[in-house]
Amino acid sequence: MAVTPREKPQLSFWQIWNMCFGFLGIQFGFALQNANVSRIFQTLGADMEQVPGLWIAAPLTGLLVQPVIGYFSDRTWTRFGRRRPYFLWGAIFSTAALLVMPNSPELWIAAGTLWILDASLNVSMEPFRAFVGDQLSPRQRPTGYAMQGFFIGVGSVVASLLPWLLAKWGVANTAAPGVVPDTVRYAFYAGGAVLFLAILWTVLRSREYSPEELRSFDDAEPEGAVAGDAPVPGANGGWPWLLVGALGACAVAYFGWNRMLYVLAGLPMAYGLLRVVAPSLPRGSMVPTVTADLHAMPLTMRQLAVVQFFSWFGLFCMWLFTTAAVTSHHYGTTDTASALWNEGANWVGVLFAAYNGFAALAAIAIPTMARRLGLRASHLVNLWLGGLGLLSIAFIRDPQWLLLSMVGVGFAWASILSLPYAMLSDSLPASKMGIYMGIFNFFIVIPQLVAVSTLGVLVSQLFDGQPIRVLMLGGACFIVAGLCTLRVRRP
């Protein structure tokens, strides 16, 4: 006798709170990284054109780690659950990296520590996205992702403000050339403690449905989702991609272009190699499974990929160059050892805290907005607010008034962290929630790789060495991303 699928139980506010609380700690780590790593690199001697290349660790680790973790977490079941073991191991290594990074004696050590930090944060973060899809019914998923956005905002506010607050409390904000100030070091120590304890709270206070239970719910196989194992695409489709990448690499070498452009050539080569190798490996192993699911991903996911590209390219413009833009455009200095430059760098931390604070408030409003306007229209409005916010930075002279720009950025950030995942999760089968959330990260990582490959070249060759123009480019990308949202199929 067939069993009628049942709807997932509706969780209480506090159950959703507990399952999302760990994101407070994850974003503490990401916020400290986003607001301070460029500062650490510049303090250790990196010039402005080097900074994007040093940041390449972050997107590359996400590209490699998230689909791998998604694949394995879909197939994991222990007495500690399916996703929670990954939360905990990621927290342990992230905490260690946060303690090491501000004490790096050399630039290459700081860059290497960024690899470890970003990989570990991704080990924890990827299963958190799938965790919401596992635990919540479609009607509660916007609330769950918005709750994650709320904790991301709160964690980022505190983490971004820490160096500025510590300076106000008398901690030294300057140091000898090549030494990271105490304000940054102590902020990283505090971040490590918050990250570990917040994730531990979710691990201990949440439960998970077993794979058998997930298959019994009525959203296990949404309409339009890829059911069962998708066929592995043929190897012949990989050779054109390999050729395009090889020609690109040859062009970079022949014309003597910036070496960072090799990263762009490497993207089609990597995909082509994946397509060529996958059919020769055992069916059901990781590489063929990831390749097959990538090739057969749902239409909604393909359309969201374009939205994500422009959204995250705009975000990386902001994260990489806000410190350089504000210190040069608003404070009038490029001397990283000066008190004025460090004052400006601290103010960037305040601005980052502000946009995350506004994001936390926006996260409270987004579920209501989504019910009234729909997911697509809500995302469009929020992205356009973010675009106007970034563009306005170039026209505001008083750095205090940049807080107004951060209102729009905050709404965009809250929306980017929630609404694409709500649209996506409604089109994914329960058995593949982890791997597809990992594959979806490709469309976050690829624009970051494009950014780190091209922004240094754009600043030196096209933008006349003015990083403020990179922020204007980021604002334009937000506006384009909003327009692309209109193409996304309604879930």
Summary of the structure (lengths in Angstrom):
residues: 491
radius of gyration: 21.9
end to end distance: 31.1
largest distance: 76.1
contacts: 1874
relative contact order: 0.15
helix: 75%
strand: 1%
